[in-house]
Amino acid sequence: MSRLGLKFFSIILLVALGGLIFTSIYINTSIDNRFFDYLYLEEKEKIENLVTIIEETLDENENWIDVRMLAHDFIRINKVNLLLEDKNGDTIFNGQMGMMMNNMMSNNMMSSVHNNYLNRNSNKFKNNSEVIEIQYNGKTVANLYWETSSNANLSEKAEIFTNRVNKIIMIAAIFVSVLTILISYYFSRYLTRPLLQMNQIAGKIVKGDFDHHVGIKGKDELAELGQSFNDMVDKLKYLEKIRTESTSDLAHELRTPLATIKSYLEGIKEGILLADLDTIQEIEEELERLIKLVNRLGDLSDAEKSIVHQEVEKISFSEILQNIRDRFLPLAEKKGISIESKIEENLRITADPDNLESVIINLLSNAVKYTKEGGKILISLKKEDKSIIFRITDTGIGIGSEDLPYIFERFYRTDKSRSIKTGGTGIGLTISRELVYAMGGTIEVESPGINAGSTFIVTIPTVDN
């Protein structure tokens, strides 16, 4: 068993056994107490019946001979110790001593020596007993002391009963303990198996092996965790593929202009080409491609730095958006694209104004770039609850469903055939995402599919005016 499984097993077992021990002790104690209560009430009822009979037996002369006979028969049948004293404290009957006074001897004929002997031996018994008064004609004529089951030894049958009950409780406790151990072991294995599997797969992922998934069973939180883990593995696998392809693309983008420049320079050096204006212009174009790529990489680095060193202030999102829209109107008109806008006035956020401008310019520039002639761009800005929602919707080339989850990753381009000369570097949207995150917001993209347009949604917390 794994260390985590052992911890689960120990915790479940300790909790279960602790509850079992507490329950067993409680049940055992409760049964004993309830059993003694039952015996007490039963004996008390018998004693009260005996007292009633004694009161009915007494006559005017308070003749105790018949009373002694009743008491003697009572203790013989019920196995209960009794002590009967008259109103002066003299012993009439002492069942604890296992004797009965002489039937032929009247109460007045008992010797004082014999009475003193009985009185001395009865004091201890009286201290541990309950007393009931015996009345005749409304007056107390004697006291009957009786030893309850809680103070006396249990009868043989009572002891057999309690011993059997305790034995049953012990057998049940052992059975439940074994069952608890088995169930704890099973559940600890059940709970830790997917976690251990995730740990093993994570170790393989560290080594670059993404071709493994966690087995998923059921619909509980562990199954959800397993599904999330598998989704993470799939995305890491795809991102690794993107990274590899991006590195290859970046190397290609750098290699092509460098190779072209080198070939021109070698041609000039060997006299094959002339160092005229046309050749110089070709070299300059290739250099521009290199500069463009390096600048975009620098923009990404600057965006990451701006997250740490941004100059935050309260700014008008509405005003900045309107100014940038006006700057793009001539370019859109030249391309035959209409720009419509629905911008609420005086919506403010706390952010770096340069960062916000970079996000808006990048998104609007992409919309103009990838929307064909005769297309339309819709800009909206409104407040919803405590956030400002900025949307740019175009009727451009759209984004495939397989590309939507990765559109904001570095160097990712939906059209792999594009180069820097014909498309972007795959960095612009990454920069926008990082800048939006720095503002405490989120950025999302929606698209029905290829050639169906797309919508970029930026959500940023608002500032109360």
N, C-alpha and C positions, 0 to 999 in steps of 0.2 A: 504494500500500500504506500502511496506517495505521502510526503510530509503534510501536504494540504489535506489529503484524505484522512490522515491520522488525526489532524486537528478537528476536522468535521466530526469524525467518529467519536473522539473524546468529548467534544462539546455536547453532541446529541446524547451520548451515553450518560454523561454526568447529569444532564438535565432530567433525562428519563428516570434514571435510577434514584436520583434525589427525590423526585416527585413520588416514585414508588415507595421508597423508604418512609417518607413523611406520611403517605396515605396509609401504609400498613400499620405504622405506629398509632396513627389517629384511629383507624378502624378497631385495632386491638384494644386500645384504651376505651373507646366508646362502647364496645361490646361489653367489656368488664363492668363499666359504670352502669350501663343500662341493665345488665343482668343483676347487679347488686340492687339497683332501684326496684327491679321486679321482685326480687326476694324480699326486700324490705317492705314493700307495699303488701305483698301476700302475707307476710308474718304479722304485720301491723293489723291487717284485717282480722286474722285469727285471734290475736291478742285482744282486740276490741270485742270480738264475739265472746271470748272467755270472760272478760270483765263484765259484760252484760249478764252472762249466766251466773257469775259469782254474786252480783248485786241482787239477782232474783232469788238466789239460794239463801242469802243471809236472813236471819230472823231478828226479833227484837233483842234477844240475848247475845247476838253476835257470836253464834256458834261457828267455829272455824273448822270443825272436823270435816264436814262435807266439802268445804272449800279446799282443804288440803288434798282430798281425794281427787277433786276436779283438776287441780294443778298437777298432781302426780300423773294422772292419766294424760293430761295435755302434753307434758314434756316427754312422756314415753312415746306418744304417737308422732309428735311434731319435731322432736329433737331440738327443742328450744330451751335455753336456760332461763329460769324464773327465780325471782326473789320477792316474797310477800311479807310486808311489815305492817303492823298495826299503827294506829295514830300516835302511839307513844314511842315508836321506833323499834319495838320488839319484833323479832323474827317469828313469823307465823309458818312460813314454808321457805326452804332454801333448796331449790332444785340443783344448784351448782354443786352442792355437796353430795348429790345422789342419795338423799335420805328423805324420809317422811316422818313427821312427828307421830308419836304413838296415838292410834285412833281412840284409845280408851282414856287418854289424858286430856282433860279440859285445859283451856287457855290459862286459867287461874292457878292450875296445879303445877305448871312448869317451873322448874327451879331457876332461881336467879343466876346460878352458876352456868347452867346450860344456856340461858339466854345471852349472857355476856360472851360466851364462847362463839355462839352463832353471829352475834353482832360484829365481833372483831373480824371474822372471816368474810363478812358480807360487804365491808367498806370498799374494798378494791373492786368488787363486782359492780357496785352501785355507780362508781365513777365512770365506768365504760358502758353504761346501759341507759335506756330511756325509761321514763316512769309514766304510769297512768294512775290517776286517782280512782279509788273504789268508794262509791257513795251509797249511803243508806238513809232514806228519808231526808234527802237534800244535804246531808252532812258527810264529810270525808271521814271514813272509818279505817282506811288502809291505803297503802301505796303498793302498786305492782311494778317491779322492775324487770325488764326483759332485755336480753342481749341480742342486738340485731345481727344480721348476717355480715354486715360490713365490719363488725368488731369481733365476730366469732369465726371459728374455722368453718369452711364450707363443708356441706355434706358430701358424701362420696359421689352421689349422682351429680351434684353441682360441679364438683371438681372434674368429673369425667366430661361433662358438657363443655366447660371452659377450655379444658385441654384439647378436646376435639376441634373446637372453633379455632383455637390458636394454631393447631396443626394444619387445618385447612388454609388459614391465612398464610402460613409459612410456605406450604406447597404452591399456593397461587403466586406468592411473591417470587419463588424460585422460577416457576414457569414463565411469569411475565418478564423476569430478569433475562432469562435465556432468549426469549422472544425479542426483547428490547435490544440485546446485543446483536442479534441477527439482522433486525430491521435497521439498526444504526449503521452496521457495516454495509448493508446493501445501499442505503441512501447516501452514505458518504462516498461510495464508489460511483453511484449514479450522478451525484452533484459534481464531483470532481473530474469525471471522465472527459466531458467536453472541454473543461478548462485545461486539463493536461494535454489534450489533443491540440488546443490552440497554442499552448506553450511550445509544443514540438514543431508545429507548423511555423510559428513565429521564428524559431531558430533556423528553419530552412529558408525563410524569407530573408533573414539577415544575410544569408549566404547567396542570395540572388535567385533562389528557386521559388517561383510563384505558382507552380503547377500543383497546388494542394489546397483542399478545402475541408472544412469541418463538417462531419456528418450531423444532420439536423433531424431531430425527432420531437414531435409534439408541437405545442403552440404557446409554451410558457416563456418566461423572461430569458431562460437559458437558450431556448430556440431562437429568440429574437437576437440575443447576443451573438449566437453562432452565425445567423444570417448577416448581421452587421459586419462580423469578422470576415465572412466570405466576400461581402461587397467591398470591404477595404482591400482584401487581397486582389480582387479583380481590378480595382482602381489603381493599386500600386503597380500591378502588372502592366496595365495600359500606360500609366505615367512613365514607367521604365522604358516602355516602347517609345513613347513620345520623346523622352530624354535622349534615347539612342538616335532616333530619327532626327531630333532637333540638332544634336551635335553633328550628325552627318550633314544635315542641311546647312548648318552654320559653316562647317568646314568647306562645303561646296560653294556657298555664297562668297566666302573669302578666297577660295582657290581660283574661281573663275576670273574675277577681275585681276588678280595678281598674275595669273598665267597670261592673260591678255596683255597686260602692261609689260610683262617680261618679254613676250614675243615681239612686241613693237620695239622695245629697246634693243633687243638682239638684232632685229631687222635693220634698225638704223645703224647699229654698230658695224654690221657686216656689209652695209651699203645696199641692202636689198630694198629698204624703204628710205624715203626721204623725210627729213625732219621738217616737213611743211606744216601748214596750218591744219590740214585735214588729219594728219597723223597725230598732231598734238591734241586736237579736239577729241579724237577717239580715246587717247590716253586720259584726258580730263574726265570723260564720261565714266570710264572705269573707276577712276579715283573717286568720283562723286558717289558711285555705288558703295565703295568701301567706307567713305565718310558717313553716308546715310546709315549703314549698318552699325558702325561704331557709335554714332550719335544716339541711336535707339538703345543700344546697350548702356550707354551713359545715362540716358533718360531713366532706364529701369533702376540703375544704381542710385540716381538722384532721388527717384521716387521713394526708394527704400530708406534713404537717409532723411528725407523730408518727414517721414513718419516719426522719427525721433526728434528732429530739429524743426518742426513746423511752428509757424507763428500764428497762433490761434487768436481769433477775434470774432465779434458778432458782425456778420455780414448779411446783406440782402441777396438771397438766392434769386429772387425775382429780377432784380436789377441786373445782376451779372448774366443771367440767362438771356434776357432781352438784348443786351449789348452784343453777346456772342452770336445770337440769331441774326441780328442786323448785319454783322460782318460776313455771315455765310450766304445771305440772300443773293448778292451779285453772282457768286460762284454757282449757286443752285439755278438761277435764272439762265445763266449761260449754258448750263447743261440741260435745260428744259425740265427742271424739277421744281415742283411747287412745295413751299413750306408753309404749313398752317400751325398756329400756336394758340393754346389756351393756358394763359399764365395768370395765376392769382397774384394780386399786388401785395407787396410788403411782407413776403414770407422770409423769415430770417433763420439762420443757423449759426452755430459756433464752429468755425473752421478756418483753415488757411485759405485765403482768397485765391492764391496762385494754384493750389491743389485743386480747388473746385473748378477753376477755369480749365485746367488740364483735362479733367474728367469730361466736362461738357464739350470741349473742342474735339477730344478724341472720339467720343460717341457720335457727335454730329458730323465730323469728318468722315467716319466710316459709313454713316448713313448716306451721305452725298456720293461717296466713292462707289458704293455697291448698289446704288439705285439707278436703274436705266432711265434713259430719256423718256419724258412723259410720266415719270413716276411721281410719287407723293411722299412727303415726310410730315408727320404730325408730332408736334412738341406739346407736352402738357405738364403743368406744375400746379399741384394743389395740396392742401393740408388735410390729412386724415388722422383723427385722434391727436396724438402727440408727435406725429412724424410728417415730414414733407415727402411727397411722392413725385419723382421726376421720371417721365416716360418719353422715350423717343421711338416712334413707330415708323417703319419705312415699308415700301413695296418692292424692296430689292431682291437680291438673289436668295435670301433665306438661309437657314442652317438646318442640316440634316439631324435627325434625332440621335444618331450615333455620335455626333460631334457636340451636342449641347452640353454634356457634363464636363467637357474639357476645353471649352472655348476660351476660358480665362487663364489657361496654363501657358507657361513660357514657350515661345517659339512654335506654338500650335497654330497651324493654318488649315482651314477646312479644305482648301484646294491644294493638294500636295504638289501639283504641277506649277504653281505660282512661284515666282522668284521675287527678289526685292525689286526687280525691274518692272514686274507686272502686278505685284501684290504687296502686302505688308510683310513685316518681319516676324509677326506673331508675338510681339511684345506689347503693343499698345493697350490691349484689353487687360493684360496682366498689370500694367502700370495703373490703369483705371481702378481695378479691383483693390490694389494695395492702398491707393489714395482714399477710396471710399471707406475702406476698413479703418483708416486713420481718423476719419471723421466720426467713427462710431456707427456707421451705416452698413447697408448691404447692397449688393448689386446682383441682379438676376437677368436672365434672357429667356424669351419665349419665341418660338417659331413653329408654324404649322409644318414646315418642311422646305425643301429646295424650291426656289422661285416663288415662294409664298410670303416673302417679307419676314421681318423680325421685329421684336420689341425689347428694348433694354429698359429695365426698371431699377431706379436708384431710390433707396429709402434712407432718409437721414433724420435724426431727431431734431425737432424744431426748438426755437427759443421764444419764450413768452415775451411779448413786447412790453 
